[in-house]
């Protein structure tokens, strides 16, 4: 689901005073050379989703992608990863939309996405 999807309403969020060190560390990584962050391995309920939602809402031009072992088939389809990543920038920017549309129409691999 997209970060602003109605299926995630209300989205998980951190209390402003919670996980400050973790969030500061993530902001430092984003501002530095390491811009890809993968949160995994912590038990359910450890606030991974809430922390990353908070980061996504506070960092300009931040893209997020959430993978889960969800049993919800429409949200658990690996074929939709690329289209999900391309959708929001395309909606926000006509030039980007035209660029993506032109590239996808020429590549049959993406017609199944």
Secondary structure, 3 states (H helix, E strand, C coil): CCCCCHHHCCCCCCCCCCCHHHHHHHHHHHHCCCCCCCCCCCCCCCCHHHHHHHHHHHCCCCCCCCCCCCCCHHHCCHHHHHHHHHHHHHHHCHHHHHHHHHHHHHCHHHHHC
